[in-house]
């Protein structure tokens, strides 16, 4: 542990006062991945407007569980933000607890989503809606799992004392990706769960 602390103290501060290369890299990734989700959601709306079937074919989606899951994911994003603010104020224990809560809430989101998938009356091959539903939520789930790996790495580094009030760019960059995942879910939730009530 002492050796890890010495290593942490030896790490460079990084691009203090300006955006790091990693920040711009994640921003480029977000633009690219945001375009992917934009295409998927456009495809959903286009095919829904062209379908002669009742949309969705198996009846309107239930909102309670997905709504609770949305609140869980948004709360995890708040805790990531709190974790970064705590590091800026040299409150490392607060940062550690906040990041741990964010990770736990992210895992809860995944578990609830898997449970919801297991209870659907359709699958990818049942109908057009099922294919779109599993494709869109599946891509989002993939991004959530990547985000959970990032949050776990940040949690470990916070526990090892790698960050302080001057050196926390990795938390900002990881948080940016996690916030992106949460914002995308708002669009996914609105598209798949709310808009069918408008047809």
BELBEL-V6959 format. One record per pair of residues at least 6 apart in sequence whose C-alpha atoms are under 8 Angstrom apart, sorted by sequence separation. I is the first residue (numbers start at 1). J is the second residue. If there is no record, write none. Layout:
BEGIN
I_J / I_J
END
This chain:
BEGIN
14_20 / 86_92 / 124_130 / 125_131 / 157_163 / 48_55 / 123_130 / 124_131 / 86_94 / 87_95 / 122_130 / 123_131 / 124_132 / 86_95 / 124_133 / 85_95 / 124_134 / 83_94 / 84_95 / 123_134 / 124_135 / 83_95 / 82_95 / 83_96 / 83_97 / 83_98 / 82_98 / 83_99 / 154_170 / 154_171 / 80_98 / 79_98 / 80_99 / 79_99 / 154_174 / 79_101 / 80_102 / 79_102 / 151_174 / 78_102 / 150_174 / 76_101 / 77_102 / 76_102 / 75_102 / 76_103 / 147_174 / 76_105 / 75_105 / 76_106 / 147_177 / 110_141 / 147_178 / 73_105 / 72_105 / 73_106 / 72_106 / 110_144 / 144_178 / 147_181 / 110_145 / 72_108 / 73_109 / 72_109 / 144_181 / 106_144 / 143_181 / 69_109 / 107_148 / 140_181 / 106_148 / 69_112 / 69_113 / 140_184 / 103_148 / 140_185 / 65_112 / 66_113 / 103_151 / 102_151 / 103_152 / 65_116 / 137_188 / 99_151 / 136_188 / 99_154 / 100_155 / 99_155 / 96_155 / 133_192 / 96_158 / 58_121 / 95_158 / 96_159 / 58_122 / 92_158 / 92_161 / 57_127 / 57_129 / 92_164 / 56_129 / 55_129 / 90_164 / 90_165 / 87_163 / 88_164 / 89_165 / 87_164 / 88_165 / 87_165 / 88_166 / 88_168 / 48_129 / 87_168 / 84_168 / 84_171 / 44_132 / 84_172 / 81_175 / 41_136 / 80_175 / 40_136 / 77_175 / 37_136 / 77_178 / 77_179 / 77_182 / 74_182 / 73_182 / 70_185 / 70_186 / 70_189 / 66_189 / 66_193 / 63_193 / 62_193 / 63_194 / 61_193 / 60_193 / 61_196 / 60_196 / 60_197 / 56_196 / 55_196 / 55_199 / 23_169 / 26_173 / 30_177 / 37_184 / 41_188 / 22_170 / 20_169 / 23_172 / 16_166 / 23_173 / 26_176 / 30_180 / 34_184 / 41_191 / 11_162 / 16_167 / 22_173 / 26_177 / 8_160 / 8_161 / 9_162 / 13_166 / 14_167 / 8_162 / 13_167 / 5_160 / 8_163 / 12_167 / 14_169 / 4_160 / 5_161 / 5_162 / 1_160
END
